[in-house]
Amino acid sequence: MLRNKSRTFQRGIRPSRKDLFNVHSSPQLAAGYSGKVRDKSILLGVTGGVAAYKIVDLIRRLKDEGASVTVIMTEASKNFITPLSLEVASHNKVYSGLFDTPMAHITLTAEADIMVIAPATANIISKFARGIADDLLSTCLLSFNKKVVIAPAMNWRMYENPILQENLRHLISRGVIQVGPEKGSLACGEEGMGRMSEISEIIEVIRSALSKKDLVKEKILVTAGPTREYLDPVRFISNRSSGKMGYAIARAAIRRGAEVTLISGPSLLSQPEGVKFVSVETTVDMLNAVNRELPSTTVLIMSAAVSDFTPAKRAREKIEKSGDLLLRLSRTPDIISEVRKKKDRPFIIGFAAETGNKVRRAKEKLKEKNMDMIIFNDVTEAGSGFDVDTNRVVIIEREKEIRLPLMSKDYVAEAILDRLSELRRIDG
Ligand SMILES: Cc1cc2nc3c(=O)[nH]c(=O)nc-3n(C[C@H](O)[C@H](O)[C@H](O)COP(=O)(O)O)c2cc1C
């Protein structure tokens, strides 16, 4: 679940939607972004649970990402939300009765890329598991032969009922993807397992289900966030990195089937689902963690904003304020240089966060440090770099250079992994 949901854009410049999702403006990447929901057709089943009111937000966000959403409502769900609300949100006709539109149970599923049931009642889960087709939604589920995602939501006793659990196990064994539920306060006033997953998590699972699995053989180590270099027990030197780029890469790599370890400096972001998470503070901590993980790593992606300097001395006690303080800084170890020395070094992707257009400097770094790819970005550019949801990067490889437009960090992550996948395929 993403805790930090706010979209912050520096200096009040908000990139247009076209910018955020426009991967195709780079001809090299015209094949597209693999985890995208853009241009996908989602058939969304809404069933009779209290969480149905949250579905307007799910539809809105899927549409923001460029998906087309068609809703099927069960009769019971209309007690919780009106068809009109979902029609307005989806900009599409809402379907419900099996006999209202002849053959809708076949035509709707033939056009869809994925089916999502949210919220999924105990009733629809059990009907689906047993192959019952007595309304439009349950009939569509039987006539659909691609991926189905279900987001159960119900009272905890219903959820823990062994019959329901057996039905869920059966669906999962048939390839149905379950997201949630979570533990928390329920609509009935009780606490327990049964809350529908957060919308952002449901979207992440949909993206993953639609994603190609081209990195299944890779063990990817991602570093993210800032490091902290302490002058005394309470004060430190750090930088503005939020970790958003590295976390986006970790999430994208998981979607594409890689085994992912994320070594993160202090960050407010939530741990991405499915990663092995290692929390560190200082550059030396990060180096030690990288060294520990390295033997099982095939690709190292160094997106952390590692501090280049550290106080030469760390005071044991808090430094008293008495006059000016002169600080002597010494260099921290260079993690990539350390890794490069290893015999079986992994494929290395570095980041060059520069102030100003120093692409040439990034190219020199690629060669000097013997990396396989370096991602350049100018952190002073509006909408790019630290603590924003967007980035404008140049992917620099040994043989080529790809300039990408301003895009969401999720899309930048996919673009980087597209190149990684291509190069790893060529290398065999
Ligand atoms: C106020 C109220 C809230 C309900 N909430 C849920 C719920 O959150 N999850 C669930 O599985 N069933 C819930 N039910 C029961 C379903 O609405 C019922 O099983 C219905 O037959 C489901 O039909 P459907 O699966 O076709 O939508 C609720 C019922 C009522 C009256």
The ligand as a Gaussian input file, in Angstrom:
#p B3LYP/6-31G(d) Opt

LIG

0 1
 C      -25.875000      -3.734000       4.618000
 C      -25.281000      -4.939000       3.963000
 C      -23.914000      -4.970000       3.759000
 C      -23.328000      -6.070000       3.143000
 N      -21.966000      -6.083000       2.959000
 C      -21.394000      -7.159000       2.420000
 C      -19.981000      -7.194000       2.221000
 O      -19.268000      -6.238000       2.533000
 N      -19.442000      -8.313000       1.690000
 C      -20.203000      -9.405000       1.327000
 O      -19.633000     -10.382000       0.873000
 N      -21.550000      -9.366000       1.476000
 C      -22.153000      -8.287000       2.012000
 N      -23.508000      -8.269000       2.158000
 C      -24.299000      -9.407000       1.681000
 C      -24.481000      -9.371000       0.174000
 O      -25.036000      -8.130000      -0.238000
 C      -25.313000     -10.540000      -0.292000
 O      -24.632000     -11.744000      -0.045000
 C      -25.704000     -10.446000      -1.739000
 O      -26.458000     -11.589000      -2.089000
 C      -24.514000     -10.349000      -2.622000
 O      -24.899000     -10.390000      -3.975000
 P      -23.895000     -10.207000      -5.171000
 O      -22.700000     -11.037000      -4.874000
 O      -24.654000     -10.690000      -6.360000
 O      -23.593000      -8.760000      -5.270000
 C      -24.135000      -7.179000       2.748000
 C      -25.500000      -7.115000       2.949000
 C      -26.068000      -6.019000       3.544000
 C      -27.550000      -6.001000       3.777000

